Amino acid sequence: MRIRTPFLTVFAMLAMASVVHAQTPEPPTDLVVSDTPDDAGQSVEVDWSLSGTDIFNPLNTNAKETSPEVIVATYAIERKVLNGHGADVSDEDTHWRKVSEAGAGESHWTDRSVNLGWTYDYRVCAIDNQGDASSWCDAQNAVTPSMQLFNSSKAWLAIFMLIFGVFIAYFINH
């Protein structure tokens, strides 16, 4: 028969209490996704506000006092397909999947691997140097990339062609 002494019980309780719970960085906030204008529906803009433990965050006035264990090293960006609009969507794409990483201090990423007309949802989390991740910041809304009727980034070409056409018409008439 084994006898338990109060000393061993107290020692075991102290050992359990001394386990340090890993701290995690603060999550990013205000994740907004939008269709990229003037791109024929081929990309999505992903923007977020930096984590409070990102030392490059201008709102982090106590950056020097931030614990080195929770300083943001990267941001993980995940996406899933909500609707393929009739196209075959793989089972892998309908679940959260990491599509990119952004470095500390970065709060913008452009996803150029989207399909025209599909609906996507995004989320971002902060990861510190130890690999601990914050909670996820989900997008406020889903996004569906679409083609615009007129690409305003090519407006110069339309103006040039119009002026060129006027010159040709003028010289033909004279």
N, C-alpha and C positions, 0 to 999 in steps of 0.2 A: 504494500500500500504506500502510495506516494503522498507526502505531506507538503502542502503549499504554504510557503511562508509569506507573511505580509510584505517582506522585503522584495521578493521576486515579483509579486503582484504590483507593487508600487514602481519597481524598476521597469516592468513591461508597460505600465501606463505612461511613464515619463518618456520611454523610447517612442511610443506611438504619438505622443504630443509633440515630440521634437521633429517629426517629419515636416519638412518645409513644403508648403504648398506652392507650386510654381506660380509666379505672377505672370500675367499676360498683358500685352500692350492694350491700350485703349483702341476700340474699333474706329474705323473711318466713319464719317457721317455724310448725309445728304447725297446719296448716290443717285445720279440722274443719267439716263440713257436717252439718246435721241438719234434720229436718222441724220446722216451727214448730208448737208445741202449740196446740190449740184454735183452729184456723184453717180447718177444712174442706178441708185439702189445697191451699191456694192460695199458700203461700210456703215458702221454705227459708232457714234461718239459716246464714250463712257467717261463721266466726270464725277469726282467725289471730293469731299473736304478731308484734309489730312487728319490723321489721328492726333490726339492730344499728347501722345508720347513720341511723336515724330519730331526730332530736334530741328528739322528744317521748317516746321510749321511756324509761320510768323505770329500766330496767336498763342504759341507756347512761350510765354514770357519767362518761365522758369526752366528753360531748356538745360541749363547747366546743372540744375538740381534733379533732373530726371534720372531715375535709377537706371544704371547701365544694363540691368537685366531686362528692362522692358522697352528699350529704345527700338523703334521700328527699323528693320533692315529692308524689308520688301512688302509689297502689297500683292496678295494672290487674287486673281480675277477669274471667276467661274461663270459659266453660262449654260443654259439649257434651252432646248427648242420647245416652245409651247404649241406651235401649230405650223405644219409644213405646207398648208394650203393645197392639199391634194397630192403632194409629192411623198415619196417613201422616205420616212425619217427613221434612221437607225435607232435601236433601243438605247444605245450608248448616248446619243444626242438628246434623248428625252430626260436624262438624269444630269445632275450637276457635274460639270467637267471643267477642269482647269484649262483655260485657254491662253493665259499669259501671266506675267509678273511685271510689276512696275517697281522701280527703286524708291528708296526713301526720298521724300520731298516731291515726288511726282504725284499729280492728282488728275491726270488725263491719259487716256489710252484710246486708240482708234482700232476697232476690230474690222479688219479687211477680209475676214474669212466667212462672211455671211452670205446668205442666198436671198435674192430678190423675192419679196413677198412673204417670207417666213417670219414668224413671230418669235422673238427671243426674250429671255429674262436673264438678268445679270445680278451678281453679288460680289462684294469685295471684302477682304479681311486683311488686317495688319499682322505681320509676322516679325518677331524679334530675332536677335542673333542666336538665341538658343533653339529656335525653331518653334517656339510657342506661338499659337495663333489666337487672335482676338475673336470675339463673336462676329458673325457675319453682318454686313450692312447690305440689305436687299434694296434693289432698285425701286423707286417710287411707282414705276409703271413699266409695262413691257413695251417693246419697240418692234415695229415692222418696217424694214428698209423698203423704200419705194423710189421709183424713177420720177424725176421732176419733168414737167412738160418743157421747160426751157432751162438750159444750163447757163446761168448768168456768168459763170467764169469764162465762157466763150463768147461773151457779148462783143468783145473787140473784133472777133472774126465776122460777126454779122454786120457790124458797122463798116468794116473795111469792104466787105462784099457789096454793100449798098452803095458806098461812095464809088467803088470801081464800076459798078453797073451804071451809075449816073454818068460817069466819064465816057463809057463806051457808047451809051445812048446819045450823048451830046455830040461826040465825034462822028457817029454814023449819020446824024441829021445834018451835019455841016460838011 
